[in-house]
Amino acid sequence: MATNQGQMYKCAICGNEVVVTSAGGGELVCCGQPMAATGEGYTCSK
């Protein structure tokens, strides 16, 4: 799973949500399961 800056992910079990602030590789995991991409979040300005 590739992540993109600003992309949002949500845990289907506990409801935790994250917004990617620095794109990278790997897999986002919460409660032992991969998190699902839910759309775009805010735009980070660095």
mmCIF file as gemmi writes it, N, C-alpha and C atoms, coordinates in Angstrom:
data_model
loop_
_atom_site.group_PDB
_atom_site.id
_atom_site.type_symbol
_atom_site.label_atom_id
_atom_site.label_alt_id
_atom_site.label_comp_id
_atom_site.label_asym_id
_atom_site.label_entity_id
_atom_site.label_seq_id
_atom_site.pdbx_PDB_ins_code
_atom_site.Cartn_x
_atom_site.Cartn_y
_atom_site.Cartn_z
_atom_site.occupancy
_atom_site.B_iso_or_equiv
_atom_site.pdbx_formal_charge
_atom_site.auth_seq_id
_atom_site.auth_asym_id
_atom_site.pdbx_PDB_model_num
ATOM 1 N N . MET Axp A 1 ? 0.862 -1.183 0 1 0 ? 1 A 1
ATOM 2 C CA . MET Axp A 1 ? 0 0 0 1 0 ? 1 A 1
ATOM 3 C C . MET Axp A 1 ? 0.899 1.234 0 1 0 ? 1 A 1
ATOM 4 N N . ALA Axp A 2 ? 0.744 2.059 -0.96 1 0 ? 2 A 1
ATOM 5 C CA . ALA Axp A 2 ? 1.46 3.325 -0.99 1 0 ? 2 A 1
ATOM 6 C C . ALA Axp A 2 ? 0.555 4.393 -0.394 1 0 ? 2 A 1
ATOM 7 N N . THR Axp A 3 ? 1.144 5.291 0.338 1 0 ? 3 A 1
ATOM 8 C CA . THR Axp A 3 ? 0.364 6.375 0.922 1 0 ? 3 A 1
ATOM 9 C C . THR Axp A 3 ? 0.689 7.675 0.211 1 0 ? 3 A 1
ATOM 10 N N . ASN Axp A 4 ? -0.268 8.559 0.17 1 0 ? 4 A 1
ATOM 11 C CA . ASN Axp A 4 ? -0.081 9.883 -0.416 1 0 ? 4 A 1
ATOM 12 C C . ASN Axp A 4 ? -0.338 10.928 0.649 1 0 ? 4 A 1
ATOM 13 N N . GLN Axp A 5 ? 0.387 12.021 0.59 1 0 ? 5 A 1
ATOM 14 C CA . GLN Axp A 5 ? 0.199 13.103 1.538 1 0 ? 5 A 1
ATOM 15 C C . GLN Axp A 5 ? -1.245 13.591 1.49 1 0 ? 5 A 1
ATOM 16 N N . GLY Axp A 6 ? -1.866 13.733 2.642 1 0 ? 6 A 1
ATOM 17 C CA . GLY Axp A 6 ? -3.239 14.213 2.747 1 0 ? 6 A 1
ATOM 18 C C . GLY Axp A 6 ? -4.281 13.115 2.744 1 0 ? 6 A 1
ATOM 19 N N . GLN Axp A 7 ? -3.874 11.868 2.43 1 0 ? 7 A 1
ATOM 20 C CA . GLN Axp A 7 ? -4.82 10.761 2.377 1 0 ? 7 A 1
ATOM 21 C C . GLN Axp A 7 ? -5.263 10.375 3.796 1 0 ? 7 A 1
ATOM 22 N N . MET Axp A 8 ? -6.526 10.015 3.942 1 0 ? 8 A 1
ATOM 23 C CA . MET Axp A 8 ? -7.087 9.635 5.241 1 0 ? 8 A 1
ATOM 24 C C . MET Axp A 8 ? -7.295 8.131 5.302 1 0 ? 8 A 1
ATOM 25 N N . TYR Axp A 9 ? -7.071 7.566 6.495 1 0 ? 9 A 1
ATOM 26 C CA . TYR Axp A 9 ? -7.296 6.144 6.755 1 0 ? 9 A 1
ATOM 27 C C . TYR Axp A 9 ? -8.094 6.004 8.034 1 0 ? 9 A 1
ATOM 28 N N . LYS Axp A 10 ? -8.917 4.948 8.119 1 0 ? 10 A 1
ATOM 29 C CA . LYS Axp A 10 ? -9.745 4.724 9.296 1 0 ? 10 A 1
ATOM 30 C C . LYS Axp A 10 ? -9.713 3.252 9.689 1 0 ? 10 A 1
ATOM 31 N N . CYS Axp A 11 ? -9.685 2.998 10.989 1 0 ? 11 A 1
ATOM 32 C CA . CYS Axp A 11 ? -9.736 1.636 11.52 1 0 ? 11 A 1
ATOM 33 C C . CYS Axp A 11 ? -11.197 1.2 11.599 1 0 ? 11 A 1
ATOM 34 N N . ALA Axp A 12 ? -11.495 0.041 11.007 1 0 ? 12 A 1
ATOM 35 C CA . ALA Axp A 12 ? -12.864 -0.48 11 1 0 ? 12 A 1
ATOM 36 C C . ALA Axp A 12 ? -13.282 -1 12.369 1 0 ? 12 A 1
ATOM 37 N N . ILE Axp A 13 ? -12.331 -1.247 13.269 1 0 ? 13 A 1
ATOM 38 C CA . ILE Axp A 13 ? -12.66 -1.803 14.584 1 0 ? 13 A 1
ATOM 39 C C . ILE Axp A 13 ? -12.905 -0.705 15.625 1 0 ? 13 A 1
ATOM 40 N N . CYS Axp A 14 ? -11.919 0.177 15.811 1 0 ? 14 A 1
ATOM 41 C CA . CYS Axp A 14 ? -12.037 1.173 16.887 1 0 ? 14 A 1
ATOM 42 C C . CYS Axp A 14 ? -12.399 2.568 16.39 1 0 ? 14 A 1
ATOM 43 N N . GLY Axp A 15 ? -12.308 2.802 15.09 1 0 ? 15 A 1
ATOM 44 C CA . GLY Axp A 15 ? -12.676 4.103 14.548 1 0 ? 15 A 1
ATOM 45 C C . GLY Axp A 15 ? -11.556 5.133 14.515 1 0 ? 15 A 1
ATOM 46 N N . ASN Axp A 16 ? -10.331 4.764 14.952 1 0 ? 16 A 1
ATOM 47 C CA . ASN Axp A 16 ? -9.215 5.7 14.857 1 0 ? 16 A 1
ATOM 48 C C . ASN Axp A 16 ? -9.053 6.159 13.422 1 0 ? 16 A 1
ATOM 49 N N . GLU Axp A 17 ? -8.727 7.44 13.24 1 0 ? 17 A 1
ATOM 50 C CA . GLU Axp A 17 ? -8.501 8.001 11.912 1 0 ? 17 A 1
ATOM 51 C C . GLU Axp A 17 ? -7.126 8.654 11.879 1 0 ? 17 A 1
ATOM 52 N N . VAL Axp A 18 ? -6.454 8.53 10.739 1 0 ? 18 A 1
ATOM 53 C CA . VAL Axp A 18 ? -5.163 9.194 10.556 1 0 ? 18 A 1
ATOM 54 C C . VAL Axp A 18 ? -5.159 9.911 9.221 1 0 ? 18 A 1
ATOM 55 N N . VAL Axp A 19 ? -4.37 10.979 9.153 1 0 ? 19 A 1
ATOM 56 C CA . VAL Axp A 19 ? -4.136 11.698 7.899 1 0 ? 19 A 1
ATOM 57 C C . VAL Axp A 19 ? -2.637 11.633 7.662 1 0 ? 19 A 1
ATOM 58 N N . VAL Axp A 20 ? -2.231 11.228 6.475 1 0 ? 20 A 1
ATOM 59 C CA . VAL Axp A 20 ? -0.824 11.089 6.133 1 0 ? 20 A 1
ATOM 60 C C . VAL Axp A 20 ? -0.217 12.477 5.948 1 0 ? 20 A 1
ATOM 61 N N . THR Axp A 21 ? 0.841 12.766 6.713 1 0 ? 21 A 1
ATOM 62 C CA . THR Axp A 21 ? 1.515 14.056 6.603 1 0 ? 21 A 1
ATOM 63 C C . THR Axp A 21 ? 2.836 13.934 5.857 1 0 ? 21 A 1
ATOM 64 N N . SER Axp A 22 ? 3.347 12.707 5.759 1 0 ? 22 A 1
ATOM 65 C CA . SER Axp A 22 ? 4.578 12.448 5.028 1 0 ? 22 A 1
ATOM 66 C C . SER Axp A 22 ? 4.412 11.125 4.304 1 0 ? 22 A 1
ATOM 67 N N . ALA Axp A 23 ? 4.349 11.158 2.983 1 0 ? 23 A 1
ATOM 68 C CA . ALA Axp A 23 ? 4.083 9.959 2.19 1 0 ? 23 A 1
ATOM 69 C C . ALA Axp A 23 ? 5.226 8.963 2.305 1 0 ? 23 A 1
ATOM 70 N N . GLY Axp A 24 ? 4.873 7.682 2.255 1 0 ? 24 A 1
ATOM 71 C CA . GLY Axp A 24 ? 5.871 6.63 2.323 1 0 ? 24 A 1
ATOM 72 C C . GLY Axp A 24 ? 5.271 5.302 1.947 1 0 ? 24 A 1
ATOM 73 N N . GLY Axp A 25 ? 6.04 4.268 2.085 1 0 ? 25 A 1
ATOM 74 C CA . GLY Axp A 25 ? 5.574 2.922 1.786 1 0 ? 25 A 1
ATOM 75 C C . GLY Axp A 25 ? 5.111 2.238 3.052 1 0 ? 25 A 1
ATOM 76 N N . GLY Axp A 26 ? 4.783 0.981 2.927 1 0 ? 26 A 1
ATOM 77 C CA . GLY Axp A 26 ? 4.354 0.219 4.087 1 0 ? 26 A 1
ATOM 78 C C . GLY Axp A 26 ? 2.85 0.188 4.205 1 0 ? 26 A 1
ATOM 79 N N . GLU Axp A 27 ? 2.388 -0.345 5.317 1 0 ? 27 A 1
ATOM 80 C CA . GLU Axp A 27 ? 0.96 -0.531 5.53 1 0 ? 27 A 1
ATOM 81 C C . GLU Axp A 27 ? 0.561 0.062 6.872 1 0 ? 27 A 1
ATOM 82 N N . LEU Axp A 28 ? -0.509 0.83 6.891 1 0 ? 28 A 1
ATOM 83 C CA . LEU Axp A 28 ? -1.019 1.374 8.142 1 0 ? 28 A 1
ATOM 84 C C . LEU Axp A 28 ? -1.899 0.321 8.796 1 0 ? 28 A 1
ATOM 85 N N . VAL Axp A 29 ? -1.593 -0.028 10.064 1 0 ? 29 A 1
ATOM 86 C CA . VAL Axp A 29 ? -2.297 -1.088 10.77 1 0 ? 29 A 1
ATOM 87 C C . VAL Axp A 29 ? -2.784 -0.57 12.112 1 0 ? 29 A 1
ATOM 88 N N . CYS Axp A 30 ? -4.001 -0.951 12.48 1 0 ? 30 A 1
ATOM 89 C CA . CYS Axp A 30 ? -4.574 -0.608 13.785 1 0 ? 30 A 1
ATOM 90 C C . CYS Axp A 30 ? -5.406 -1.806 14.229 1 0 ? 30 A 1
ATOM 91 N N . CYS Axp A 31 ? -5.39 -2.12 15.498 1 0 ? 31 A 1
ATOM 92 C CA . CYS Axp A 31 ? -6.147 -3.254 16.051 1 0 ? 31 A 1
ATOM 93 C C . CYS Axp A 31 ? -5.834 -4.555 15.307 1 0 ? 31 A 1
ATOM 94 N N . GLY Axp A 32 ? -4.596 -4.686 14.794 1 0 ? 32 A 1
ATOM 95 C CA . GLY Axp A 32 ? -4.161 -5.887 14.123 1 0 ? 32 A 1
ATOM 96 C C . GLY Axp A 32 ? -4.648 -6.059 12.697 1 0 ? 32 A 1
ATOM 97 N N . GLN Axp A 33 ? -5.312 -5.042 12.138 1 0 ? 33 A 1
ATOM 98 C CA . GLN Axp A 33 ? -5.822 -5.123 10.768 1 0 ? 33 A 1
ATOM 99 C C . GLN Axp A 33 ? -5.387 -3.9 9.978 1 0 ? 33 A 1
ATOM 100 N N . PRO Axp A 34 ? -5.214 -4.07 8.645 1 0 ? 34 A 1
ATOM 101 C CA . PRO Axp A 34 ? -4.881 -2.904 7.81 1 0 ? 34 A 1
ATOM 102 C C . PRO Axp A 34 ? -5.987 -1.848 7.877 1 0 ? 34 A 1
ATOM 103 N N . MET Axp A 35 ? -5.587 -0.601 7.893 1 0 ? 35 A 1
ATOM 104 C CA . MET Axp A 35 ? -6.558 0.495 7.894 1 0 ? 35 A 1
ATOM 105 C C . MET Axp A 35 ? -7.052 0.738 6.477 1 0 ? 35 A 1
ATOM 106 N N . ALA Axp A 36 ? -8.282 1.19 6.333 1 0 ? 36 A 1
ATOM 107 C CA . ALA Axp A 36 ? -8.893 1.427 5.024 1 0 ? 36 A 1
ATOM 108 C C . ALA Axp A 36 ? -8.775 2.902 4.64 1 0 ? 36 A 1
ATOM 109 N N . ALA Axp A 37 ? -8.396 3.155 3.384 1 0 ? 37 A 1
ATOM 110 C CA . ALA Axp A 37 ? -8.35 4.523 2.876 1 0 ? 37 A 1
ATOM 111 C C . ALA Axp A 37 ? -9.777 5.039 2.765 1 0 ? 37 A 1
ATOM 112 N N . THR Axp A 38 ? -10.008 6.258 3.271 1 0 ? 38 A 1
ATOM 113 C CA . THR Axp A 38 ? -11.363 6.819 3.259 1 0 ? 38 A 1
ATOM 114 C C . THR Axp A 38 ? -11.484 8.073 2.417 1 0 ? 38 A 1
ATOM 115 N N . GLY Axp A 39 ? -10.385 8.583 1.901 1 0 ? 39 A 1
ATOM 116 C CA . GLY Axp A 39 ? -10.449 9.785 1.072 1 0 ? 39 A 1
ATOM 117 C C . GLY Axp A 39 ? -9.299 10.716 1.365 1 0 ? 39 A 1
ATOM 118 N N . GLU Axp A 40 ? -9.498 11.958 1.033 1 0 ? 40 A 1
ATOM 119 C CA . GLU Axp A 40 ? -8.46 12.963 1.223 1 0 ? 40 A 1
ATOM 120 C C . GLU Axp A 40 ? -8.733 13.792 2.464 1 0 ? 40 A 1
ATOM 121 N N . GLY Axp A 41 ? -7.679 14.143 3.163 1 0 ? 41 A 1
ATOM 122 C CA . GLY Axp A 41 ? -7.779 14.988 4.349 1 0 ? 41 A 1
ATOM 123 C C . GLY Axp A 41 ? -7.333 16.39 4.021 1 0 ? 41 A 1
ATOM 124 N N . TYR Axp A 42 ? -6.659 17.025 4.947 1 0 ? 42 A 1
ATOM 125 C CA . TYR Axp A 42 ? -6.186 18.383 4.725 1 0 ? 42 A 1
ATOM 126 C C . TYR Axp A 42 ? -4.866 18.356 3.972 1 0 ? 42 A 1
ATOM 127 N N . THR Axp A 43 ? -4.503 19.466 3.399 1 0 ? 43 A 1
ATOM 128 C CA . THR Axp A 43 ? -3.22 19.6 2.705 1 0 ? 43 A 1
ATOM 129 C C . THR Axp A 43 ? -2.193 20.124 3.677 1 0 ? 43 A 1
ATOM 130 N N . CYS Axp A 44 ? -1.073 19.437 3.746 1 0 ? 44 A 1
ATOM 131 C CA . CYS Axp A 44 ? 0.007 19.83 4.663 1 0 ? 44 A 1
ATOM 132 C C . CYS Axp A 44 ? 0.92 20.823 3.961 1 0 ? 44 A 1
ATOM 133 N N . SER Axp A 45 ? 1.249 21.881 4.646 1 0 ? 45 A 1
ATOM 134 C CA . SER Axp A 45 ? 2.186 22.844 4.052 1 0 ? 45 A 1
ATOM 135 C C . SER Axp A 45 ? 3.455 22.821 4.875 1 0 ? 45 A 1
ATOM 136 N N . LYS Axp A 46 ? 4.519 22.311 4.281 1 0 ? 46 A 1
ATOM 137 C CA . LYS Axp A 46 ? 5.816 22.223 4.974 1 0 ? 46 A 1
ATOM 138 C C . LYS Axp A 46 ? 6.785 23.2 4.371 1 0 ? 46 A 1
